[in-house]
């Protein structure tokens, strides 16, 4: 007699590359008990070496390259994949994932879960009519929704018209064993001579693209560093991440006269150590869902200065774990940075508070168990038959 296999969850994501949403997917798959669920991933576009962070090598990852084959060919491929794999659950994410919903239903998939994780740079407030209409149309084929923030949940209710009873809100989680505060010594992660024991390192981590707005942080840093010789000697800026605007950002640091005070290494595999070497974390994004890098900074014991937008308002506690500023406001940010640079006690107190909050409210274990519960409830709700 052939033993039953665990039910298959087929995840649909735009691309599997370095990113917060992608990292969350990998964490869910890596930490969910393999005897409860199997997993496979469809990339609407492509994947990178990031796929090798999946510890289970049996997880199939498929790249469909929609930009090359077109939307209808993509849907045909998804239909074939669903017929072949017979997933018990389809879990799509963000707008591009909606292309998988109808072909999956046509292929006989009984349960579709859709996740909303953030905002496109061209629609930061979620006000554009076309994305709203697409979400409304596809809602006919979706059973339930999951959002990473209350802000995104309210968007689905208010703009798209989804009933609250169909929406679950699950915060992202952070690995507090991997991300933890520095102890006595700072690890040697920066280039030789870049920073000293007296330096105050201001940093950010994220893909270098327009929505992340690292330019505002760089300009605010330059404004502060050029105020006094003491600030110029002590202040350092670290911007980690790759993206289409990285070279432009490096050139801007030269034009602002602070290139020697900045380190922009691109992508790094050493984020936990780099965060531990920072003193202040800044997230200058124009809009956010729930930022994994903010959670990682909090777990690393850093005060977080962030724009008061989207899910940031649900992570940072004003004047307890950090401070908010208005997107794009260079002078406002430089003023806040000045206060933190000049107050070591403030940085330490808020850093400890941030670590405590990460431990108590945003654990990776809690996130994984919540998604596991959603999947198990889905099987009971639809009486899904498990593939032999």
Sine and cosine of phi, psi and omega as CSV:
sin_phi,cos_phi,sin_psi,cos_psi,sin_omega,cos_omega
0.00,0.00,0.75,-0.66,-0.01,-1.00
-0.99,0.14,0.79,-0.61,0.00,-1.00
-0.94,0.34,0.53,-0.85,0.04,-1.00
-0.94,0.35,0.64,-0.77,0.11,-0.99
-1.00,0.08,0.45,-0.89,0.12,-0.99
-0.88,0.48,0.48,-0.88,0.02,-1.00
-0.87,0.49,0.52,-0.85,-0.04,-1.00
-0.99,-0.15,0.78,-0.63,0.15,-0.99
-0.98,-0.21,0.87,-0.50,0.03,-1.00
-0.98,-0.18,0.93,-0.36,-0.02,-1.00
-1.00,-0.02,0.65,-0.76,0.07,-1.00
-0.86,-0.52,0.84,-0.54,-0.08,-1.00
-0.69,-0.73,0.45,-0.90,-0.07,-1.00
-0.88,0.47,-0.80,0.60,0.11,-0.99
-0.45,-0.89,0.47,-0.88,-0.01,-1.00
-0.97,-0.25,1.00,0.05,0.00,-1.00
-0.72,-0.70,-0.02,-1.00,0.03,-1.00
-0.88,0.48,0.83,-0.55,0.00,-1.00
0.05,-1.00,0.31,-0.95,-0.06,-1.00
-0.91,0.42,-0.75,0.66,0.00,-1.00
-0.89,0.46,-0.67,0.74,-0.01,-1.00
-0.91,0.42,-0.64,0.77,0.03,-1.00
-0.91,0.42,-0.61,0.79,0.04,-1.00
-0.89,0.45,-0.66,0.75,0.04,-1.00
-0.88,0.48,-0.72,0.69,0.00,-1.00
-0.88,0.48,-0.67,0.74,0.00,-1.00
-0.89,0.46,-0.66,0.75,0.01,-1.00
-0.88,0.48,-0.75,0.67,-0.04,-1.00
-0.91,0.42,-0.68,0.73,-0.05,-1.00
-0.92,0.40,-0.52,0.85,-0.14,-0.99
-0.98,-0.20,-0.26,0.97,0.01,-1.00
-0.98,0.22,0.71,-0.71,-0.03,-1.00
-0.82,0.57,0.83,-0.56,-0.07,-1.00
-0.92,0.40,-0.30,0.95,0.04,-1.00
-0.99,0.15,-0.16,0.99,0.03,-1.00
-1.00,-0.09,-0.67,0.75,-0.03,-1.00
-0.59,-0.81,0.57,-0.82,0.24,-0.97
-0.99,-0.17,0.30,-0.95,-0.06,-1.00
-0.65,-0.76,0.54,-0.84,0.16,-0.99
-0.62,-0.79,0.44,-0.90,-0.08,-1.00
-0.79,-0.61,0.78,-0.62,0.19,-0.98
-0.97,-0.23,0.80,-0.60,0.12,-0.99
-0.99,-0.16,0.88,-0.48,0.02,-1.00
-0.83,0.55,-0.61,0.79,0.08,-1.00
-0.96,-0.29,-1.00,0.01,-0.14,-0.99
-0.52,-0.85,-0.05,-1.00,0.08,-1.00
-0.71,-0.71,0.26,-0.96,0.04,-1.00
-0.85,-0.53,-0.21,-0.98,0.05,-1.00
-0.89,0.46,-0.19,0.98,0.04,-1.00
-0.84,0.55,-0.44,0.90,0.00,-1.00
-0.87,0.50,-0.42,0.91,-0.04,-1.00
-0.97,0.26,-0.05,1.00,0.14,-0.99
-0.97,0.23,-0.20,0.98,0.11,-0.99
-0.95,0.32,0.88,-0.48,-0.06,-1.00
-0.97,0.24,-0.45,0.89,0.04,-1.00
-1.00,0.02,0.95,-0.30,-0.07,-1.00
-0.96,0.29,-0.10,0.99,0.04,-1.00
-1.00,0.08,-0.07,1.00,0.03,-1.00
-0.96,0.27,0.90,-0.44,-0.01,-1.00
-0.98,0.20,0.76,-0.65,0.03,-1.00
-0.87,-0.49,0.85,-0.53,-0.10,-1.00
-0.86,-0.51,0.79,-0.62,0.05,-1.00
-0.97,-0.22,0.82,-0.58,-0.07,-1.00
-0.96,-0.28,-0.23,0.97,0.13,-0.99
0.79,0.62,0.87,0.49,-0.03,-1.00
-0.82,0.57,-0.62,0.79,-0.04,-1.00
-0.90,0.44,-0.34,0.94,0.02,-1.00
-0.99,-0.11,-0.62,0.79,-0.12,-0.99
-0.99,-0.16,-0.29,0.96,-0.01,-1.00
1.00,-0.05,0.33,-0.94,-0.10,-0.99
-0.91,0.40,-0.67,0.74,-0.06,-1.00
-0.94,0.34,-0.60,0.80,0.08,-1.00
-0.91,0.41,-0.61,0.80,0.08,-1.00
-0.86,0.51,-0.73,0.69,-0.02,-1.00
-0.90,0.44,-0.61,0.79,0.06,-1.00
-0.89,0.46,-0.66,0.75,0.00,-1.00
-0.91,0.41,-0.65,0.76,0.01,-1.00
-0.91,0.40,-0.64,0.77,0.08,-1.00
-0.84,0.54,-0.72,0.69,0.00,-1.00
-0.89,0.45,-0.68,0.73,-0.01,-1.00
-0.89,0.46,-0.68,0.73,0.01,-1.00
-0.92,0.39,-0.58,0.81,0.07,-1.00
-0.91,0.42,-0.65,0.76,-0.05,-1.00
-0.96,0.27,-0.70,0.72,-0.12,-0.99
-1.00,0.01,-0.40,0.92,-0.02,-1.00
0.76,0.65,0.86,0.51,-0.01,-1.00
-0.92,0.40,0.55,-0.83,0.08,-1.00
-0.98,0.20,-0.53,0.85,-0.06,-1.00
-0.70,-0.72,0.72,-0.70,0.18,-0.98
-0.97,-0.25,0.81,-0.59,0.02,-1.00
-0.85,-0.52,0.98,-0.20,-0.01,-1.00
-0.99,-0.12,0.36,-0.93,-0.02,-1.00
-0.69,-0.72,0.73,-0.68,0.08,-1.00
0.87,0.50,-0.05,-1.00,-0.20,-0.98
-0.87,0.49,-0.70,0.71,-0.06,-1.00
-0.91,0.40,-0.43,0.90,0.02,-1.00
-0.92,0.39,-0.34,0.94,-0.02,-1.00
-0.90,0.44,-0.40,0.92,0.03,-1.00
-0.87,0.49,-0.31,0.95,-0.05,-1.00
-1.00,0.01,-0.27,0.96,-0.18,-0.98
-0.92,0.40,-0.80,0.60,-0.06,-1.00
-0.90,0.43,-0.75,0.66,0.03,-1.00
-0.88,0.48,-0.53,0.85,0.04,-1.00
-0.92,0.40,-0.70,0.72,0.04,-1.00
-0.88,0.47,-0.67,0.74,0.00,-1.00
-0.88,0.47,-0.52,0.85,-0.01,-1.00
-0.99,0.11,-0.06,1.00,0.09,-1.00
0.97,-0.24,0.15,0.99,0.04,-1.00
-0.93,0.36,0.78,-0.62,-0.15,-0.99
-1.00,0.03,-0.38,0.92,-0.07,-1.00
-0.71,-0.70,0.80,-0.60,0.03,-1.00
-0.84,-0.54,0.83,-0.55,0.06,-1.00
-0.92,-0.40,0.75,-0.67,0.01,-1.00
-0.88,-0.48,0.73,-0.68,0.01,-1.00
-0.94,-0.33,0.64,-0.77,0.12,-0.99
-0.92,-0.39,0.83,-0.56,-0.16,-0.99
-0.86,-0.51,-0.16,0.99,-0.03,-1.00
0.13,-0.99,-0.32,-0.95,-0.16,-0.99
-0.79,-0.61,0.55,-0.84,0.13,-0.99
-0.99,0.15,0.55,-0.84,-0.03,-1.00
-0.87,0.49,-0.46,0.89,0.00,-1.00
-0.99,0.10,-0.02,1.00,-0.04,-1.00
-0.50,-0.87,0.87,0.50,-0.15,-0.99
-0.91,0.41,-0.51,0.86,0.00,-1.00
-0.99,-0.10,0.00,1.00,-0.04,-1.00
0.92,0.40,0.54,0.84,-0.09,-1.00
-0.98,-0.18,-0.21,0.98,-0.05,-1.00
-0.93,0.38,0.65,-0.76,-0.12,-0.99
-0.94,0.35,-0.67,0.75,-0.09,-1.00
-0.88,0.48,-0.76,0.65,0.04,-1.00
-0.87,0.49,-0.58,0.81,0.03,-1.00
-0.90,0.44,-0.71,0.71,0.00,-1.00
-0.90,0.44,-0.66,0.75,0.03,-1.00
-0.87,0.49,-0.66,0.75,0.02,-1.00
-0.93,0.38,-0.62,0.79,0.03,-1.00
-0.89,0.45,-0.73,0.68,-0.02,-1.00
-0.88,0.48,-0.73,0.68,-0.06,-1.00
-0.96,0.28,-0.28,0.96,0.01,-1.00
-0.89,0.46,-0.36,0.93,0.03,-1.00
-0.91,0.42,-0.39,0.92,-0.09,-1.00
-0.94,-0.35,0.10,0.99,-0.05,-1.00
-0.94,-0.33,0.71,-0.70,0.02,-1.00
-0.99,0.17,-0.82,0.57,-0.08,-1.00
-0.66,-0.75,0.28,-0.96,0.02,-1.00
-0.84,-0.55,0.43,-0.90,0.16,-0.99
-0.71,-0.70,0.71,-0.70,0.06,-1.00
-0.84,-0.54,0.46,-0.89,-0.04,-1.00
-1.00,0.01,-0.08,1.00,0.02,-1.00
-0.54,-0.84,0.35,-0.93,0.10,-1.00
-0.91,0.41,-0.57,0.82,0.02,-1.00
-0.84,0.54,-0.71,0.70,0.02,-1.00
-0.95,0.33,-0.56,0.83,0.07,-1.00
-0.88,0.48,-0.70,0.71,0.01,-1.00
-0.91,0.42,-0.55,0.84,0.06,-1.00
-0.88,0.48,-0.72,0.70,0.00,-1.00
-0.89,0.45,-0.61,0.80,-0.01,-1.00
-0.95,0.31,-0.77,0.63,-0.16,-0.99
-0.98,0.18,-0.64,0.77,-0.10,-0.99
-0.99,-0.11,-0.63,0.78,-0.09,-1.00
-1.00,-0.08,-0.38,0.92,0.04,-1.00
1.00,0.09,0.43,0.90,0.04,-1.00
-0.99,0.16,0.70,-0.72,0.03,-1.00
-0.91,0.42,0.69,-0.72,0.01,-1.00
-0.81,0.58,-0.51,0.86,-0.03,-1.00
-0.92,0.40,-0.29,0.96,-0.01,-1.00
-1.00,-0.07,-0.02,1.00,-0.13,-0.99
-0.90,-0.44,0.79,-0.61,0.11,-0.99
-0.94,-0.33,0.63,-0.78,0.02,-1.00
-0.91,-0.42,0.87,-0.49,-0.02,-1.00
-0.79,-0.61,0.86,-0.51,0.04,-1.00
-0.95,0.31,0.52,-0.85,0.16,-0.99
-0.89,0.45,0.40,-0.91,0.03,-1.00
-0.89,-0.45,0.33,-0.95,-0.01,-1.00
-0.80,-0.60,0.61,-0.79,0.02,-1.00
-0.98,0.18,0.99,-0.11,-0.07,-1.00
-0.97,0.25,-0.14,0.99,0.13,-0.99
-1.00,0.10,-0.45,0.89,0.03,-1.00
-1.00,0.01,-0.61,0.79,0.03,-1.00
-0.96,-0.28,0.93,-0.36,-0.04,-1.00
-0.57,-0.82,0.31,-0.95,-0.06,-1.00
-0.93,0.37,0.38,-0.92,0.11,-0.99
-0.91,0.41,0.38,-0.92,0.07,-1.00
-0.97,-0.23,-0.91,-0.42,-0.04,-1.00
-1.00,0.04,-0.71,0.70,-0.10,-1.00
-0.96,-0.27,0.62,-0.79,0.09,-1.00
-1.00,0.07,0.76,-0.65,0.01,-1.00
-0.91,0.41,0.53,-0.85,-0.04,-1.00
-0.98,0.19,1.00,0.07,-0.05,-1.00
-0.94,-0.35,-0.32,0.95,-0.03,-1.00
-1.00,-0.04,0.32,-0.95,0.08,-1.00
-0.86,0.51,0.49,-0.87,-0.03,-1.00
-0.83,0.56,0.77,-0.64,0.05,-1.00
0.99,0.12,-0.04,1.00,-0.06,-1.00
-0.94,0.33,-0.71,0.70,-0.05,-1.00
-0.72,-0.69,0.43,-0.90,0.04,-1.00
-0.85,-0.53,-0.02,-1.00,0.02,-1.00
-0.89,0.45,-0.43,0.91,-0.02,-1.00
-1.00,0.04,-0.11,0.99,-0.07,-1.00
-0.94,0.34,0.52,-0.85,0.19,-0.98
-0.93,-0.36,0.92,-0.39,-0.11,-0.99
-0.99,-0.14,0.89,-0.46,0.08,-1.00
-0.99,-0.16,0.73,-0.68,-0.10,-1.00
-0.56,-0.83,0.26,-0.97,0.09,-1.00
-0.49,-0.87,0.46,-0.89,0.02,-1.00
-0.75,-0.66,0.76,-0.65,0.02,-1.00
0.26,-0.97,0.34,-0.94,0.03,-1.00
-0.89,0.46,0.70,-0.71,-0.08,-1.00
-1.00,0.07,1.00,0.00,0.01,-1.00
-0.59,-0.81,0.19,-0.98,-0.18,-0.98
-0.83,0.56,-0.67,0.74,-0.08,-1.00
-0.91,0.42,-0.42,0.91,-0.01,-1.00
-0.99,0.13,-0.38,0.92,0.15,-0.99
0.78,0.63,0.73,0.69,0.08,-1.00
-0.89,0.46,-0.34,0.94,0.01,-1.00
-0.86,0.50,-0.64,0.77,0.03,-1.00
-0.88,0.47,-0.67,0.75,0.03,-1.00
-0.90,0.44,-0.70,0.71,0.00,-1.00
-0.88,0.48,-0.69,0.73,-0.01,-1.00
-0.92,0.39,-0.63,0.78,0.04,-1.00
-0.91,0.41,-0.65,0.76,0.04,-1.00
-0.89,0.46,-0.72,0.69,-0.01,-1.00
-0.88,0.47,-0.65,0.76,0.02,-1.00
-0.86,0.51,-0.68,0.74,-0.02,-1.00
-0.96,0.28,-0.70,0.71,-0.05,-1.00
-0.89,0.45,-0.49,0.87,-0.03,-1.00
-1.00,0.03,0.03,1.00,0.00,-1.00
-0.94,0.34,-0.74,0.67,-0.06,-1.00
-0.64,-0.77,0.35,-0.94,0.06,-1.00
-0.91,0.42,-0.58,0.82,0.01,-1.00
-0.88,0.47,-0.73,0.69,0.03,-1.00
-0.88,0.47,-0.66,0.75,-0.02,-1.00
-0.89,0.45,-0.58,0.81,0.00,-1.00
-0.96,0.27,-0.51,0.86,-0.13,-0.99
-0.99,-0.17,-0.54,0.84,-0.15,-0.99
-0.99,0.15,0.65,-0.76,0.07,-1.00
-0.67,-0.74,0.56,-0.83,0.00,-1.00
-0.86,-0.51,0.76,-0.65,0.02,-1.00
-0.85,-0.53,0.87,-0.50,0.03,-1.00
-0.86,-0.52,0.95,-0.32,-0.07,-1.00
-0.97,-0.25,0.74,-0.67,0.03,-1.00
0.65,-0.76,0.45,-0.89,0.02,-1.00
-0.94,-0.34,0.16,-0.99,0.03,-1.00
0.40,-0.92,0.09,-1.00,-0.12,-0.99
-0.91,0.41,-0.32,0.95,-0.07,-1.00
-0.96,-0.27,0.17,0.99,-0.07,-1.00
-0.89,0.45,-0.72,0.69,-0.04,-1.00
-0.91,0.43,-0.62,0.78,0.05,-1.00
-0.89,0.46,-0.63,0.78,0.00,-1.00
-0.92,0.40,-0.67,0.74,0.04,-1.00
-0.88,0.47,-0.66,0.75,0.01,-1.00
-0.91,0.42,-0.61,0.79,0.02,-1.00
-0.90,0.44,-0.60,0.80,0.03,-1.00
-0.88,0.47,-0.55,0.83,0.06,-1.00
-0.93,0.37,-0.72,0.69,-0.02,-1.00
-0.89,0.45,-0.54,0.84,0.00,-1.00
-1.00,0.09,-0.08,1.00,0.06,-1.00
0.97,0.23,0.41,0.91,-0.03,-1.00
-0.81,-0.58,0.29,0.96,-0.09,-1.00
-0.84,0.54,-0.62,0.78,-0.03,-1.00
-0.96,0.29,-0.21,0.98,0.03,-1.00
-0.99,-0.11,-0.01,1.00,-0.09,-1.00
-0.88,-0.47,0.56,-0.83,0.12,-0.99
-0.79,-0.62,0.88,-0.48,0.00,-1.00
-0.80,-0.60,1.00,0.09,-0.13,-0.99
-0.98,0.17,-0.10,1.00,-0.14,-0.99
0.99,0.14,-0.50,-0.87,0.01,-1.00
-0.93,0.38,0.60,-0.80,0.03,-1.00
-0.67,-0.74,0.58,-0.82,0.10,-1.00
-1.00,-0.04,0.08,1.00,-0.13,-0.99
-0.89,-0.45,0.60,0.80,-0.07,-1.00
-0.85,0.52,-0.70,0.72,-0.02,-1.00
-0.84,0.54,-0.70,0.72,0.00,-1.00
-0.93,0.37,-0.61,0.80,0.01,-1.00
-0.91,0.42,-0.67,0.74,0.04,-1.00
-0.89,0.46,-0.64,0.77,0.01,-1.00
-0.90,0.43,-0.39,0.92,0.01,-1.00
-1.00,0.05,-0.10,1.00,0.03,-1.00
-1.00,0.06,0.29,-0.96,0.09,-1.00
-0.92,-0.40,-0.50,0.86,-0.01,-1.00
-0.64,-0.77,0.71,-0.71,0.07,-1.00
-0.95,-0.32,0.68,-0.73,-0.01,-1.00
-0.80,-0.59,0.74,-0.68,0.12,-0.99
-0.87,-0.49,0.97,-0.23,-0.09,-1.00
-1.00,-0.07,0.32,0.95,-0.11,-0.99
-0.83,0.57,0.53,-0.85,0.09,-1.00
-0.96,0.29,-0.50,0.87,0.06,-1.00
-0.38,-0.92,0.51,-0.86,0.01,-1.00
-0.60,-0.80,0.51,-0.86,0.25,-0.97
-0.99,0.15,-0.98,-0.20,0.19,-0.98
-0.83,-0.55,0.88,-0.47,-0.11,-0.99
-0.99,0.15,0.88,-0.47,0.09,-1.00
-0.91,0.41,-0.56,0.83,-0.02,-1.00
-0.93,0.37,-0.54,0.84,0.11,-0.99
-0.90,0.44,-0.70,0.71,0.03,-1.00
-0.88,0.48,-0.65,0.76,0.02,-1.00
-0.92,0.40,-0.63,0.78,0.05,-1.00
-0.91,0.41,-0.67,0.75,0.04,-1.00
-0.88,0.48,-0.72,0.70,0.02,-1.00
-0.89,0.46,-0.45,0.89,0.01,-1.00
-0.99,0.11,0.05,1.00,0.07,-1.00
0.98,0.21,0.56,0.83,-0.01,-1.00
-0.94,-0.33,0.63,-0.77,0.22,-0.98
-0.93,0.37,0.59,-0.81,-0.08,-1.00
-0.89,-0.46,0.85,-0.53,0.13,-0.99
-0.98,-0.22,0.87,-0.49,-0.13,-0.99
-0.65,-0.76,0.38,-0.92,0.12,-0.99
-0.92,0.39,0.60,-0.80,-0.04,-1.00
-1.00,0.10,0.89,0.46,-0.07,-1.00
-0.74,-0.67,0.41,-0.91,0.15,-0.99
0.75,0.66,-0.69,-0.72,-0.05,-1.00
-0.95,0.32,-0.22,0.98,0.05,-1.00
-0.83,0.56,-0.59,0.81,-0.03,-1.00
-0.92,0.39,-0.28,0.96,0.00,-1.00
-0.99,-0.11,-0.14,0.99,-0.03,-1.00
-0.96,-0.28,-0.75,0.66,-0.07,-1.00
-1.00,0.04,0.73,-0.68,0.07,-1.00
-0.98,-0.20,0.92,-0.40,-0.08,-1.00
-0.80,0.60,0.79,-0.61,0.05,-1.00
0.92,0.40,0.12,0.99,0.08,-1.00
-0.88,-0.47,-0.68,0.74,0.05,-1.00
-0.85,-0.52,-0.02,1.00,0.00,-1.00
0.23,-0.97,-0.40,-0.92,-0.11,-0.99
-0.53,-0.85,0.53,-0.85,0.06,-1.00
-0.98,-0.20,0.48,-0.88,0.16,-0.99
-0.64,-0.77,0.26,-0.97,-0.04,-1.00
-0.98,0.21,0.73,-0.68,0.00,-1.00
-0.80,0.60,0.72,-0.70,0.09,-1.00
0.98,0.19,-0.04,1.00,-0.05,-1.00
-1.00,0.02,1.00,-0.09,-0.09,-1.00
-0.90,0.43,-0.75,0.66,-0.04,-1.00
-0.89,0.45,-0.62,0.78,0.02,-1.00
-0.90,0.45,-0.70,0.71,0.00,-1.00
-0.92,0.40,-0.68,0.73,-0.01,-1.00
-0.89,0.45,-0.58,0.82,0.04,-1.00
-0.91,0.41,-0.67,0.74,0.05,-1.00
-0.91,0.42,-0.69,0.72,0.02,-1.00
-0.86,0.51,-0.65,0.76,0.01,-1.00
-0.83,0.55,-0.70,0.71,-0.02,-1.00
-0.89,0.46,-0.64,0.77,-0.02,-1.00
-0.96,0.28,-0.63,0.78,0.04,-1.00
-0.87,0.50,-0.61,0.79,-0.07,-1.00
-1.00,0.07,-0.01,1.00,-0.11,-0.99
-0.73,-0.69,1.00,0.03,0.00,-1.00
-0.88,0.47,-0.65,0.76,-0.02,-1.00
-0.88,0.48,-0.65,0.76,0.03,-1.00
-0.88,0.48,-0.69,0.72,0.00,-1.00
-0.89,0.46,-0.67,0.74,-0.04,-1.00
-0.93,0.36,-0.70,0.71,-0.03,-1.00
-0.89,0.45,-0.75,0.66,-0.04,-1.00
-0.93,0.36,-0.53,0.85,0.07,-1.00
-0.90,0.44,-0.67,0.74,0.03,-1.00
-0.91,0.42,-0.66,0.75,0.03,-1.00
-0.88,0.47,-0.64,0.77,-0.01,-1.00
-0.90,0.43,-0.67,0.74,0.03,-1.00
-0.88,0.48,-0.70,0.71,0.01,-1.00
-0.87,0.49,-0.68,0.74,0.01,-1.00
-0.90,0.44,-0.65,0.76,0.03,-1.00
-0.89,0.46,-0.64,0.77,-0.02,-1.00
-0.93,0.37,-0.63,0.77,-0.15,-0.99
-1.00,0.01,-0.46,0.89,-0.13,-0.99
-0.85,-0.53,-0.27,0.96,-0.12,-0.99
-0.74,-0.67,0.72,0.69,-0.02,-1.00
-0.98,0.18,0.48,-0.87,0.05,-1.00
-0.91,0.40,-0.57,0.82,0.00,-1.00
-0.89,0.45,-0.65,0.76,0.01,-1.00
-0.91,0.41,-0.70,0.72,0.01,-1.00
-0.87,0.50,-0.73,0.68,-0.04,-1.00
-0.90,0.44,-0.69,0.72,-0.02,-1.00
-0.91,0.41,-0.54,0.84,0.03,-1.00
-0.92,0.39,-0.69,0.73,0.04,-1.00
-0.92,0.38,-0.61,0.80,0.04,-1.00
-0.88,0.48,-0.67,0.75,0.02,-1.00
-0.90,0.43,-0.62,0.78,0.04,-1.00
-0.88,0.47,-0.71,0.70,-0.01,-1.00
-0.91,0.42,-0.67,0.74,-0.01,-1.00
-0.92,0.39,-0.62,0.79,0.06,-1.00
-0.90,0.43,-0.60,0.80,0.01,-1.00
-0.89,0.47,-0.67,0.74,0.01,-1.00
-0.89,0.45,-0.64,0.76,0.01,-1.00
-0.94,0.34,-0.64,0.77,-0.05,-1.00
-0.90,0.44,-0.69,0.72,-0.10,-1.00
-0.99,-0.14,-0.02,1.00,-0.07,-1.00
0.76,0.65,0.75,0.66,-0.08,-1.00
-0.92,0.39,0.73,-0.68,0.07,-1.00
-0.99,0.10,0.74,-0.68,-0.03,-1.00
-1.00,0.06,0.69,-0.72,0.00,-1.00
-0.87,0.49,0.65,-0.76,0.00,-1.00
-0.97,0.26,0.00,0.00,0.00,0.00
